[in-house]
Amino acid sequence: AFYGSTIDEKREIHLFFMERLDASKMTLFNSENHPDAWTLEAKLKVINAIHSIHRLFSSEEMKKRVSAVQIFDPLKGIELYRQFTQLNGKDYEGRDLENEFQYMEAVLRDWNPSKKANFTLVHTDFNPRNVALRSDGNPCIYDWELATLNIPQRDVFEFLAFTFEADFSMEELRTILRQHYDMMLEINDSSYSFSDYIDDFIVSGDEFLLTRVNFYLAGSTLVHYPFIVRVLKNAVRMITSIKTW
């Protein structure tokens, strides 16, 4: 909940009064290391919630209200992502991640992402470190400082990579993506096909791997992130499996 703000430019004061989240009033909170706690019902509740934001900010009028939020262009940092991938590949040798790093390197060799869906306000750090479920079952989404204009699949892909267990079901993935595609038809015209949706989902997955997972991998060599190897493997498995559908 947001309770208001006080801004005094001359004194460089920017105060934003927000709810302090109480873990005792949450059923899921800081659950990035507990994908087993995320049922299909809980996942769909959160995806419905973030879709309400995507839908709201898909109009040009609403985008103007957040004019400081820019379109994310991953190609601007491609050399950084290339260096990160090479460095992480060396740091994680012997961790049974050769296939994952080979996939990332292959994407980087000829990376020219093309997106078909309409752009909207996207969280860009959408995972159980920033998503909770209240005791009444309603999702609570916070820490929006990385928000960009992008396609909705970017949020959904990251959320699933975190909330799926290592042996996640392809049937569950299909169910979720079909339901999210139906939601996406509210912000895209009828020519936007499920095939277009899947292409965008894969592009979003590649972007997540290179521009976000790389940073987690590098950071985990100093401050251990127990979730990162599972998230990396889940992300690559989702992409490579979907390509065979």
C-alpha positions as CSV (number, residue, x, y, z in Angstrom):
1,A,0.0,0.0,0.0
2,F,1.2,3.5,-0.8
3,Y,0.1,6.2,1.7
4,G,1.5,9.4,0.1
5,S,4.6,11.4,-0.5
6,T,6.4,14.6,0.4
7,I,8.7,16.2,-2.1
8,D,10.8,19.3,-1.6
9,E,13.1,19.9,-4.5
10,K,15.0,22.8,-3.0
11,R,15.9,20.7,0.1
12,E,16.3,17.5,-2.0
13,I,13.7,15.7,0.1
14,H,11.8,12.9,-1.5
15,L,9.8,10.9,1.0
16,F,7.4,8.1,0.0
17,F,5.3,6.5,2.7
18,M,4.6,2.9,2.1
19,E,3.3,-0.2,4.0
20,R,5.9,-2.1,6.0
21,L,5.2,-5.7,5.0
22,D,4.5,-8.0,7.9
23,A,5.7,-11.6,7.3
24,S,3.2,-12.9,9.8
25,K,0.4,-11.7,7.5
26,M,1.8,-13.4,4.4
27,T,1.4,-17.0,3.3
28,L,4.3,-16.7,0.8
29,F,7.1,-14.2,1.5
30,N,10.8,-14.2,0.4
31,S,10.2,-17.6,-1.1
32,E,12.8,-17.6,-3.8
33,N,14.3,-20.8,-2.4
34,H,11.0,-22.6,-2.0
35,P,9.5,-23.3,-5.4
36,D,7.7,-26.2,-3.8
37,A,5.5,-23.7,-2.0
38,W,4.2,-22.3,-5.3
39,T,1.1,-24.2,-6.4
40,L,-0.4,-23.8,-9.9
41,E,-3.2,-21.8,-8.4
42,A,-0.8,-19.4,-6.6
43,K,1.2,-18.9,-9.8
44,L,-1.9,-18.1,-11.8
45,K,-3.1,-15.6,-9.2
46,V,0.2,-13.7,-9.4
47,I,0.2,-13.8,-13.2
48,N,-3.4,-12.5,-13.2
49,A,-2.2,-9.7,-10.9
50,I,0.7,-8.6,-13.0
51,H,-1.5,-8.8,-16.1
52,S,-3.8,-6.2,-14.6
53,I,-0.8,-3.8,-14.5
54,H,0.3,-4.8,-18.0
55,R,-3.2,-4.2,-19.3
56,L,-3.5,-0.8,-17.6
57,F,-0.3,0.6,-18.9
58,S,-0.6,-0.8,-22.4
59,S,-2.4,2.3,-23.6
60,E,-0.4,5.3,-24.9
61,E,-2.1,7.6,-22.5
62,M,-1.0,5.5,-19.5
63,K,2.5,5.2,-20.8
64,K,2.8,9.0,-20.9
65,R,2.0,9.0,-17.2
66,V,5.2,7.1,-16.6
67,S,7.3,8.9,-19.1
68,A,10.5,8.5,-17.1
69,V,10.3,4.7,-17.7
70,Q,12.1,3.9,-20.9
71,I,12.1,1.0,-23.4
72,F,14.7,-1.5,-22.5
73,D,17.2,-2.1,-25.3
74,P,19.4,-5.1,-24.4
75,L,21.7,-4.6,-27.5
76,K,23.1,-1.5,-25.9
77,G,24.9,-3.7,-23.3
78,I,25.7,-6.7,-25.5
79,E,29.5,-6.5,-25.0
80,L,29.0,-6.5,-21.2
81,Y,26.7,-9.5,-21.4
82,R,29.2,-11.3,-23.6
83,Q,32.0,-10.7,-21.1
84,F,29.7,-11.8,-18.2
85,T,28.8,-15.0,-20.0
86,Q,32.4,-15.9,-20.6
87,L,33.4,-15.1,-17.1
88,N,30.5,-17.0,-15.5
89,G,31.2,-20.0,-17.7
90,K,34.7,-20.2,-16.2
91,D,33.6,-19.5,-12.7
92,Y,31.0,-22.3,-12.8
93,E,33.1,-25.0,-14.5
94,G,32.4,-28.4,-13.0
95,R,28.8,-27.5,-12.0
96,D,27.2,-29.4,-14.9
97,L,26.1,-26.1,-16.6
98,E,28.0,-26.6,-19.9
99,N,24.8,-26.9,-21.9
100,E,23.4,-23.7,-20.4
101,F,26.4,-21.6,-21.1
102,Q,26.7,-23.0,-24.6
103,Y,23.1,-21.9,-25.2
104,M,23.8,-18.4,-23.9
105,E,26.9,-18.1,-26.1
106,A,25.0,-19.3,-29.1
107,V,22.3,-16.6,-28.5
108,L,25.0,-13.9,-28.2
109,R,26.6,-14.9,-31.6
110,D,23.7,-13.6,-33.6
111,W,21.4,-11.8,-31.1
112,N,18.9,-9.5,-32.8
113,P,15.7,-9.8,-30.7
114,S,12.5,-8.9,-32.4
115,K,9.3,-8.5,-30.4
116,K,5.7,-8.7,-31.7
117,A,3.5,-7.9,-28.7
118,N,2.6,-4.4,-27.6
119,F,4.9,-2.8,-25.0
120,T,3.7,-1.9,-21.6
121,L,5.1,-1.2,-18.1
122,V,7.0,-4.3,-17.0
123,H,8.4,-5.0,-13.5
124,T,11.7,-6.6,-14.8
125,D,12.6,-8.0,-11.4
126,F,9.5,-10.1,-11.1
127,N,10.3,-13.1,-8.9
128,P,9.5,-14.3,-5.3
129,R,12.1,-12.0,-3.9
130,N,9.6,-9.2,-4.8
131,V,6.3,-11.0,-4.9
132,A,4.4,-12.2,-1.9
133,L,0.9,-13.7,-1.2
134,R,-1.1,-12.1,1.6
135,S,-3.0,-14.3,4.1
136,D,-6.2,-13.5,2.1
137,G,-4.6,-14.9,-1.0
138,N,-4.1,-11.6,-2.8
139,P,-0.6,-11.0,-4.4
140,C,1.6,-8.2,-3.2
141,I,4.1,-6.9,-5.8
142,Y,6.9,-4.5,-4.7
143,D,10.4,-3.1,-5.6
144,W,9.6,-1.6,-8.9
145,E,12.8,0.4,-9.3
146,L,13.9,-1.7,-12.3
147,A,10.7,-1.1,-14.3
148,T,11.0,-0.7,-18.0
149,L,8.7,-0.6,-21.1
150,N,8.8,-4.1,-22.6
151,I,6.6,-7.0,-23.5
152,P,4.6,-8.8,-20.7
153,Q,6.3,-12.1,-21.3
154,R,9.5,-10.7,-19.7
155,D,7.8,-10.7,-16.3
156,V,6.1,-14.0,-16.7
157,F,9.2,-15.9,-17.9
158,E,11.3,-14.7,-14.9
159,F,8.5,-15.6,-12.5
160,L,8.2,-19.1,-13.8
161,A,12.0,-19.7,-13.9
162,F,12.0,-18.9,-10.1
163,T,8.8,-20.7,-9.1
164,F,9.2,-23.9,-11.0
165,E,10.9,-26.8,-9.3
166,A,13.8,-28.4,-11.1
167,D,11.6,-31.2,-12.5
168,F,8.7,-29.0,-13.5
169,S,6.0,-30.4,-15.7
170,M,5.8,-29.3,-19.3
171,E,2.0,-29.8,-19.1
172,E,1.9,-27.2,-16.3
173,L,4.0,-24.8,-18.4
174,R,1.6,-25.2,-21.4
175,T,-1.4,-24.6,-19.1
176,I,0.1,-21.4,-17.8
177,L,1.2,-20.1,-21.2
178,R,-2.2,-20.8,-22.8
179,Q,-3.9,-18.9,-20.0
180,H,-1.5,-16.0,-20.2
181,Y,-1.9,-15.9,-24.0
182,D,-5.7,-15.5,-23.6
183,M,-5.0,-12.5,-21.3
184,M,-2.6,-11.0,-23.8
185,L,-5.4,-10.8,-26.4
186,E,-6.8,-8.0,-24.3
187,I,-3.8,-5.8,-25.2
188,N,-3.0,-7.1,-28.7
189,D,-5.2,-7.3,-31.8
190,S,-6.6,-10.5,-33.1
191,S,-3.7,-11.0,-35.5
192,Y,-1.5,-11.8,-32.5
193,S,-1.3,-15.6,-32.6
194,F,-0.2,-18.2,-30.1
195,S,2.9,-18.8,-32.3
196,D,3.7,-15.0,-32.0
197,Y,3.2,-15.3,-28.2
198,I,5.6,-18.2,-28.0
199,D,8.2,-16.4,-30.1
200,D,8.0,-13.5,-27.7
201,F,8.3,-15.8,-24.7
202,I,11.5,-17.2,-26.1
203,V,12.9,-13.7,-26.8
204,S,12.0,-12.7,-23.2
205,G,13.8,-15.8,-21.9
206,D,16.9,-15.1,-23.8
207,E,16.8,-11.5,-22.5
208,F,16.3,-12.7,-18.9
209,L,19.3,-15.1,-19.2
210,L,21.7,-12.6,-20.6
211,T,20.7,-9.4,-18.8
212,R,19.6,-10.7,-15.4
213,V,20.7,-14.3,-14.7
214,N,24.3,-13.3,-15.7
215,F,24.3,-10.7,-12.9
216,Y,22.9,-13.2,-10.3
217,L,25.6,-15.7,-11.4
218,A,28.4,-13.2,-10.9
219,G,27.0,-12.0,-7.6
220,S,26.6,-15.5,-6.3
221,T,30.4,-16.1,-6.4
222,L,30.6,-13.5,-3.6
223,V,27.1,-13.7,-1.8
224,H,25.7,-17.2,-2.4
225,Y,22.3,-17.3,-4.1
226,P,21.0,-20.8,-3.5
227,F,18.4,-20.4,-6.3
228,I,20.5,-19.3,-9.2
229,V,21.6,-22.7,-10.6
230,R,18.0,-24.0,-10.6
231,V,16.8,-20.7,-12.2
232,L,19.4,-20.9,-14.9
233,K,18.6,-24.5,-15.7
234,N,14.8,-23.9,-15.6
235,A,15.2,-20.9,-18.0
236,V,17.2,-22.9,-20.6
237,R,14.9,-25.9,-20.3
238,M,11.8,-23.8,-20.8
239,I,13.2,-22.2,-24.0
240,T,14.7,-25.4,-25.5
241,S,11.6,-27.4,-24.8
242,I,9.2,-24.8,-26.2
243,K,11.1,-24.7,-29.4
244,T,10.1,-28.3,-30.0
245,W,6.4,-27.7,-29.5
